[in-house]
Amino acid sequence: MSNRIFIIAHAPLATALRDCALHVYPECAASVLAVDVLPHEAPEDTLARAQLALKGGVATDGLLVLTDIFGATPANVAQKITGTGPTRLISGVNLPMLYRAVCYREEGLEALVARAISGGTQGVMQVTTTVPQNQQRQPVHDPAHHHHHQ
C-alpha cells in the first residue's frame, strides 16, 4: 500500500499541481487528489467537496494533505479533514514538494512528510545566471559577420 496525496488550494492551483504531477507520473492518478477552493464559496461547501473527494478510492497507509497558504480557507478546511486516521498537513505547497511526495508515496507517512518538506525547500533558490544549468555558452553565429584571414 501507499499514501494518498490530497492537494487543496485556491483555484486553480490544486488542479494545476495535480495535472503537473500526472504529466510526469501518470501512474499516480489514483493516489493524487485535488480540490480547488473557489472564490466566494462558503468554507462549509468546500469542506463538503473535500470530504466527498476523499471518500472511497484505494486503501492507503496514510494521507498527506498539501495546501497553499497557512491560515487561508484551504488550510482551514484541510485542518478539519486531517483529524481522522493517519494524516499529516503541510502548508506552502509547490511543485518540487509535490514531485518529491509522489516519488516517495510508498514510504511511511513521517518519512514522506520529511521528504516533501525537503523537496519543497530545496526547490526554492535564487537563480543568478542566464546560462542554463549544466550547459556551456555557445558562441553566437552571425551569418552576416565573417572572419576572413588573408
C-alpha positions in Angstrom: 0.0 0.0 0.0 1.0 3.6 -0.2 -0.1 7.0 1.0 -2.6 9.2 -0.8 -1.8 12.8 -1.5 -4.5 15.4 -1.3 -4.0 18.9 -2.6 -6.4 21.6 -1.5 -5.6 25.2 -2.6 -7.0 28.3 -4.1 -8.4 27.7 -7.6 -6.9 26.7 -10.0 -3.7 25.8 -8.1 -4.7 22.4 -6.7 -5.9 21.1 -10.1 -2.9 22.6 -11.9 -0.5 21.0 -9.5 -2.2 17.6 -9.9 -2.1 18.0 -13.7 1.6 18.6 -13.5 2.2 15.6 -11.3 0.2 13.4 -13.7 2.2 14.8 -16.6 5.4 13.4 -15.2 3.9 10.5 -13.2 0.7 9.3 -14.9 0.7 6.1 -12.8 -0.1 8.2 -9.7 -3.6 9.3 -10.8 -5.4 7.2 -8.2 -3.1 8.4 -5.4 -3.1 12.2 -6.0 -6.4 14.0 -5.4 -7.1 17.8 -5.7 -9.8 20.2 -4.7 -9.7 23.8 -5.8 -11.2 26.4 -3.4 -13.4 28.6 -5.4 -13.8 32.3 -4.9 -16.8 33.3 -2.8 -17.5 29.6 -1.9 -18.6 29.1 1.7 -16.0 27.1 3.7 -18.7 24.6 4.6 -19.2 23.9 0.9 -15.5 23.5 0.3 -15.3 21.1 3.3 -18.2 19.0 1.8 -16.4 18.8 -1.6 -13.1 17.9 0.1 -14.8 15.1 2.1 -16.5 13.8 -1.0 -13.2 13.7 -2.9 -11.6 11.7 -0.1 -14.4 9.1 0.1 -13.8 5.7 -1.5 -10.6 5.2 -3.5 -7.9 2.7 -2.9 -6.9 1.6 0.6 -3.9 3.5 1.8 -1.5 3.7 4.7 -2.0 7.4 5.2 -3.0 10.7 3.8 -0.6 13.6 3.1 -2.6 16.9 2.7 -0.8 19.7 0.9 -2.2 23.3 1.0 -1.0 26.6 -0.3 -1.2 29.3 2.5 -1.4 28.6 6.2 -4.4 30.4 7.8 -6.3 30.8 4.5 -9.5 28.9 3.7 -7.8 25.9 2.0 -5.6 25.3 5.1 -8.5 25.9 7.5 -10.6 23.3 5.6 -7.7 20.9 5.4 -7.3 21.1 9.2 -10.9 19.9 9.6 -10.3 16.8 7.4 -7.0 15.7 8.9 -8.5 14.7 12.3 -9.3 11.1 11.4 -6.8 8.3 10.6 -3.1 8.8 9.9 -2.9 12.2 8.2 -0.4 15.0 8.0 -0.8 18.5 6.7 1.9 20.7 5.0 1.3 24.3 4.1 3.3 26.1 1.4 2.9 23.5 -1.4 5.0 23.9 -4.5 5.7 21.7 -7.5 9.1 20.3 -6.2 7.4 19.4 -3.0 4.6 17.6 -4.8 7.0 15.7 -7.1 9.1 14.6 -4.1 5.9 13.4 -2.3 4.7 11.5 -5.4 8.1 9.8 -5.8 8.2 8.6 -2.2 4.5 8.0 -1.5 5.3 4.3 -0.7 7.3 5.3 2.4 5.9 5.7 5.9 3.9 8.9 6.5 6.5 10.6 8.7 9.3 9.9 6.2 7.0 11.2 3.4 6.4 14.4 5.3 10.2 14.9 5.7 10.9 14.2 2.0 8.1 16.5 0.9 9.3 19.4 3.0 12.9 18.8 1.9 11.8 18.8 -1.8 9.8 22.0 -1.3 12.6 23.9 0.4 15.3 22.6 -1.9 13.2 23.6 -4.9 13.3 27.3 -3.9 16.5 29.1 -4.9 17.7 32.3 -6.3 19.0 31.9 -9.9 21.7 34.5 -10.8 22.9 33.2 -14.1 21.4 33.3 -17.5 23.2 30.2 -18.7 21.1 27.1 -18.5 22.3 24.7 -15.8 24.9 22.2 -16.9 25.3 23.8 -20.4 28.1 25.8 -21.8 27.6 29.1 -23.6 27.6 28.6 -27.3 29.1 31.3 -29.5 26.5 33.2 -31.4 26.9 32.6 -35.1 26.0 35.6 -37.1 26.0 34.8 -40.9 26.5 38.4 -41.7 29.7 38.6 -39.7 32.6 36.6 -41.4 36.1 36.4 -40.2 38.4 36.1 -43.2 42.1 35.5 -42.9 44.2 37.0 -45.8 
